[in-house]
């Protein structure tokens, strides 16, 4: 081979390598776009599933409209806290469709009781609660309950022991320990020494919520959907890449089981008239788009405003939305 032939061969080889690497670069970019788009689809679907699963159960175990809305005084291992007894609460962001909303959902997990028990005597802060029936309390030690009465704060308490007292049934909620259904001694966690200061008359009702009632708050933090268990005081990550969350109440103004109006706030309606949730969220594709011409995503409640991020147009987005019926509230007692 002459020097010219060798140089021509090397030139052809270099051109071939440039073409190969160019094709590989384009292929890899397409692969990253597909993968990041798939991640956004997966994150959005996971986030929406978790919200929908809990909202469907909202109000289970305490769906009596006469007792919803009270302030619940509670205690947990030295921590005093309180919350509102409500199946669903939406806290709107400062700017509608721009700042993310917060969704709080509550329901019990009792497997045997779904109605409230009327107290038959007056009960002081640390007195046992006396009811007329023992149904559902044969293995109730350790379960949580809420006592509610119109015009008074509610109380969250843990069942320590139960027993007959003549023709009535006493539910103890003191401190110390209790024996669970497996015969194992457990430390009482949710009862405060001396009680929480609330007394009740025989107009009050007791709602048994089960061993692990759910009071979950869904919110966004650093583009991540997190869930906080208010009673258990535990925060978990649900899905990342979620950049906005918006929600609307579905309100039944006619008490006929149908949604008559969708609105961001209760607007004077009772919490017990909320029977559905309309929710929309936005998942962002992680790969930056060089074109930077993305249009604002929309949902049934309007247009998502993502302008808090100055580079929002340089990314692609996936919108997930659904309407969730709250079965326990649709079938609530009237």
Legacy VTK file of the C-alpha trace (Angstrom):
# vtk DataFile Version 3.0
C-alpha trace
ASCII
DATASET POLYDATA
POINTS 334 float
0.000 0.000 0.000
1.161 3.477 -0.776
0.980 6.330 1.731
-1.882 7.902 -0.259
-3.952 4.693 -0.130
-3.395 4.362 3.630
-4.465 7.981 4.209
-7.591 7.510 2.063
-8.474 4.378 4.038
-8.007 6.185 7.350
-10.176 9.086 6.140
-12.992 6.736 5.116
-12.709 4.980 8.482
-12.873 8.258 10.408
-15.943 9.355 8.434
-17.567 6.012 9.253
-16.789 6.445 12.956
-18.274 9.960 12.954
-21.483 8.633 11.356
-21.675 5.743 13.824
-21.233 7.981 16.875
-23.760 10.488 15.501
-26.344 7.714 15.084
-25.532 6.412 18.574
-25.930 9.904 20.070
-29.347 10.379 18.464
-30.416 6.890 19.528
-29.282 7.484 23.119
-31.128 10.824 23.257
-34.313 9.142 22.049
-33.812 6.389 24.604
-33.432 8.942 27.432
-36.566 10.761 26.267
-38.541 7.518 26.200
-37.219 6.399 29.589
-37.845 9.744 31.303
-41.334 9.908 29.779
-42.031 6.417 31.088
-40.808 7.419 34.550
-43.179 10.395 34.561
-46.085 8.132 33.553
-45.197 5.686 36.315
-44.771 8.370 38.993
-48.025 10.092 38.082
-50.002 6.853 38.030
-48.555 5.814 41.398
-49.338 9.206 42.970
-52.913 9.236 41.691
-53.521 5.621 42.765
-52.471 6.336 46.359
-54.721 9.375 46.631
-57.671 7.614 45.005
-57.334 4.512 47.199
-57.585 6.516 50.426
-60.289 8.934 49.272
-62.636 6.065 48.354
-62.613 5.009 52.024
-62.991 8.521 53.483
-65.444 8.708 56.377
-65.619 4.970 57.041
-66.487 4.399 60.694
-67.640 7.924 61.609
-69.901 9.060 58.758
-72.667 10.361 61.017
-73.308 13.908 59.689
-74.312 15.218 63.138
-70.797 14.690 64.532
-68.500 15.559 61.616
-66.468 18.757 61.838
-65.463 18.865 65.498
-61.950 19.614 66.727
-60.341 16.386 67.970
-57.984 16.618 70.951
-55.389 13.851 70.840
-52.217 12.613 72.525
-49.374 10.356 71.389
-46.420 9.471 73.636
-45.908 12.961 75.015
-47.152 14.766 71.906
-50.363 16.776 72.219
-51.982 17.457 68.871
-55.380 18.060 67.340
-57.150 17.733 64.008
-60.605 18.135 62.496
-62.901 15.113 62.377
-63.676 15.134 58.666
-63.566 12.565 55.852
-61.910 15.012 53.450
-60.308 18.431 53.806
-58.726 20.381 50.942
-56.381 23.215 51.828
-56.053 25.402 48.755
-52.687 26.797 47.706
-52.190 30.558 47.950
-52.844 30.984 44.200
-55.427 28.719 42.554
-53.985 26.255 40.014
-50.463 27.581 40.728
-49.595 26.711 44.316
-50.202 23.025 45.137
-53.185 22.036 47.257
-53.039 19.769 50.308
-55.506 16.890 50.678
-56.322 15.296 54.050
-58.289 12.046 54.214
-59.529 10.161 57.267
-61.215 6.785 57.780
-61.247 3.921 60.285
-60.250 0.290 59.753
-62.533 -1.447 62.235
-63.698 -4.762 60.827
-66.905 -5.088 62.830
-68.448 -1.704 63.766
-69.415 1.118 61.390
-71.879 3.101 63.539
-71.590 5.238 66.649
-72.580 4.130 70.158
-74.510 6.512 72.379
-73.091 7.152 75.846
-75.614 6.344 78.572
-73.978 8.296 81.399
-71.965 11.484 81.856
-68.232 10.839 81.448
-65.428 13.020 82.848
-61.978 13.336 81.202
-60.656 10.125 82.760
-63.915 8.246 83.424
-64.687 5.056 81.506
-67.159 5.438 78.663
-70.415 3.571 79.313
-72.489 2.291 76.397
-75.468 -0.032 76.133
-74.020 -2.755 73.886
-70.845 -4.820 73.856
-71.156 -5.801 70.179
-67.824 -5.307 68.407
-65.792 -4.963 71.605
-64.913 -8.579 72.426
-61.335 -8.128 71.156
-61.083 -4.347 71.030
-58.119 -3.742 73.363
-55.639 -1.360 71.740
-58.098 0.008 69.186
-58.654 3.737 68.843
-61.969 5.528 69.291
-63.330 9.047 69.034
-65.979 10.470 71.349
-67.974 13.303 69.831
-70.728 15.609 71.044
-72.258 18.641 69.383
-70.796 21.887 70.731
-67.787 20.210 72.391
-64.302 19.168 71.362
-63.941 15.516 70.406
-61.472 13.155 72.094
-59.224 10.505 70.562
-58.573 7.639 73.004
-57.224 4.095 73.045
-59.192 1.186 74.484
-57.365 -0.451 77.394
-60.010 -2.915 78.570
-63.751 -3.529 78.427
-66.273 -5.239 80.678
-69.895 -5.502 81.749
-71.187 -3.385 84.612
-74.710 -4.486 85.384
-76.764 -3.825 82.275
-74.209 -1.546 80.619
-70.752 -1.922 79.130
-67.683 0.000 80.310
-64.759 0.997 78.082
-61.580 1.886 79.961
-59.103 4.329 78.380
-56.429 4.920 81.019
-52.644 4.733 80.883
-50.325 1.768 81.495
-50.644 -1.310 79.328
-53.236 -3.547 77.710
-53.364 -7.139 76.475
-53.909 -7.375 72.716
-55.904 -10.041 70.889
-52.801 -12.250 70.707
-52.389 -12.212 74.486
-49.328 -9.944 74.377
-48.982 -7.008 76.773
-48.597 -3.658 74.969
-47.897 -0.152 76.266
-50.752 2.327 75.888
-49.700 5.010 73.417
-52.607 7.384 72.844
-54.025 8.010 76.353
-52.831 10.913 78.472
-52.605 10.654 82.253
-55.645 12.428 83.682
-57.316 12.602 80.267
-57.477 15.490 77.804
-59.916 17.609 79.768
-63.105 16.853 77.828
-66.327 15.731 79.533
-69.430 14.387 77.787
-73.140 13.872 78.429
-75.388 11.086 77.199
-75.863 13.112 73.975
-72.368 12.052 72.892
-71.476 9.197 70.573
-68.468 6.873 70.531
-66.998 5.780 67.205
-64.612 2.795 67.186
-61.978 3.339 64.488
-59.894 0.165 64.708
-56.225 -0.466 65.448
-54.758 1.610 62.611
-57.164 4.351 61.490
-55.895 6.351 58.549
-55.624 10.119 58.705
-53.398 10.877 55.745
-52.289 14.253 54.455
-51.050 14.394 50.848
-48.843 17.342 49.944
-45.962 18.324 47.651
-42.465 18.971 48.925
-39.572 19.685 46.531
-41.492 18.220 43.569
-42.285 15.073 45.515
-45.669 13.793 46.677
-45.461 12.844 50.350
-48.044 11.356 52.695
-48.088 12.172 56.404
-49.981 9.941 58.850
-51.272 12.532 61.325
-52.178 10.122 64.131
-49.080 7.922 63.850
-46.810 10.915 63.061
-45.064 9.205 60.124
-44.142 10.802 56.771
-43.438 8.730 53.647
-42.474 9.507 50.066
-45.089 8.448 47.499
-43.718 9.589 44.133
-41.184 12.092 42.838
-41.372 14.349 39.827
-44.836 15.665 40.803
-44.851 19.447 40.282
-48.495 20.407 40.941
-51.557 19.039 42.724
-55.045 20.542 42.525
-58.334 19.344 44.001
-62.030 20.241 44.117
-64.838 19.242 46.463
-67.818 17.429 44.978
-70.748 18.742 47.049
-74.190 17.175 47.298
-76.482 20.108 48.097
-79.669 18.115 47.588
-78.811 15.152 49.863
-79.679 12.772 47.029
-76.259 11.159 46.505
-75.426 13.257 43.412
-72.750 15.924 43.047
-74.450 19.262 42.397
-71.422 21.557 42.386
-67.630 21.333 42.153
-65.721 24.007 44.025
-62.331 24.676 45.586
-63.743 25.477 49.037
-66.776 24.325 51.000
-68.347 27.727 50.477
-70.720 27.381 53.414
-71.615 23.746 52.725
-71.324 21.186 55.532
-68.390 18.767 55.488
-70.881 15.899 55.558
-72.220 17.034 52.158
-68.896 16.326 50.442
-69.316 13.024 48.581
-66.563 13.108 45.938
-63.148 14.507 45.083
-61.951 15.778 41.717
-58.159 15.730 41.644
-55.526 16.524 39.051
-51.746 16.333 39.254
-48.822 17.009 36.954
-45.782 14.762 36.572
-42.726 16.307 34.922
-40.488 14.487 32.457
-36.976 14.724 33.881
-35.199 15.279 30.534
-34.892 18.924 29.585
-36.353 19.876 26.199
-34.076 22.149 24.174
-37.009 23.734 22.304
-38.416 25.350 25.504
-41.864 25.898 23.964
-44.093 23.667 26.098
-47.656 24.874 26.581
-49.262 24.936 30.033
-51.040 21.633 30.821
-54.770 21.654 31.566
-57.256 19.605 33.567
-60.984 19.638 34.304
-60.484 22.350 36.915
-58.614 24.750 34.622
-55.009 25.339 33.528
-52.026 24.411 35.670
-49.821 27.426 36.300
-46.217 26.174 36.490
-44.582 29.582 36.207
-43.041 29.326 39.684
-40.219 27.518 37.834
-38.681 29.978 35.324
-37.642 27.029 33.097
-41.029 25.283 33.156
-41.443 25.532 29.372
-38.247 23.536 28.853
-39.846 20.302 30.111
-42.662 17.993 29.029
-45.498 17.084 31.384
-48.030 14.315 31.936
-51.412 15.174 33.463
-53.311 12.675 35.627
-56.835 13.372 36.806
-59.842 11.510 38.097
-63.078 11.845 40.039
-63.252 9.740 43.198
-66.599 8.897 44.857
-66.537 8.702 48.670
-68.679 5.641 49.233
-69.041 5.977 52.996
-70.407 9.507 52.596
-72.765 8.636 49.755
-74.238 5.908 51.973
-74.137 8.006 55.133
-77.051 7.896 57.586
-79.651 10.653 57.188
LINES 1 335
334 0 1 2 3 4 5 6 7 8 9 10 11 12 13 14 15 16 17 18 19 20 21 22 23 24 25 26 27 28 29 30 31 32 33 34 35 36 37 38 39 40 41 42 43 44 45 46 47 48 49 50 51 52 53 54 55 56 57 58 59 60 61 62 63 64 65 66 67 68 69 70 71 72 73 74 75 76 77 78 79 80 81 82 83 84 85 86 87 88 89 90 91 92 93 94 95 96 97 98 99 100 101 102 103 104 105 106 107 108 109 110 111 112 113 114 115 116 117 118 119 120 121 122 123 124 125 126 127 128 129 130 131 132 133 134 135 136 137 138 139 140 141 142 143 144 145 146 147 148 149 150 151 152 153 154 155 156 157 158 159 160 161 162 163 164 165 166 167 168 169 170 171 172 173 174 175 176 177 178 179 180 181 182 183 184 185 186 187 188 189 190 191 192 193 194 195 196 197 198 199 200 201 202 203 204 205 206 207 208 209 210 211 212 213 214 215 216 217 218 219 220 221 222 223 224 225 226 227 228 229 230 231 232 233 234 235 236 237 238 239 240 241 242 243 244 245 246 247 248 249 250 251 252 253 254 255 256 257 258 259 260 261 262 263 264 265 266 267 268 269 270 271 272 273 274 275 276 277 278 279 280 281 282 283 284 285 286 287 288 289 290 291 292 293 294 295 296 297 298 299 300 301 302 303 304 305 306 307 308 309 310 311 312 313 314 315 316 317 318 319 320 321 322 323 324 325 326 327 328 329 330 331 332 333
